[in-house]
Amino acid sequence: MGGINGLQVYDDGVGWVGVQPVEGALVVNVGDFMHIVSNGRFKSVLHRVVVNNTRHRISTAFFYLPPWDAKVSPLKKLVEFDHLPMYRQVTWKEYVETKSKDLSKALDSIRI
């Protein structure tokens, strides 16, 4: 069932851009949690999936989230490598509450 379009990513200044499927590939969209702990190395990407009116496709969503009281910050090894942390430590609950108020500015709100 390869070669079926549907995944789109948002590119600032351009808008929604279709992602060309790669036969046999597994696409993993990392979210804000991985963005923060990787100190920005693995980017969280605004994305969506649109319906293909002529062919079926399979998409599966899986979410891994830390407990609400978990303290989230860049991993120390990555900060040592990158020299400076990009984000301050927050609890996951604090971050999600911030994101619920303004989806597009949540990462910026914890940037150092």
Secondary structure, DSSP 8 states (H G I E B T S, - for coil): --S---EEEEETTTEEEE----TT-------HHHHHHTTTSS----EEE---SSS------------TT-EE---HHHHHHHSS-SB--EEHHHHHHHHHH-GGGHHHHTB-
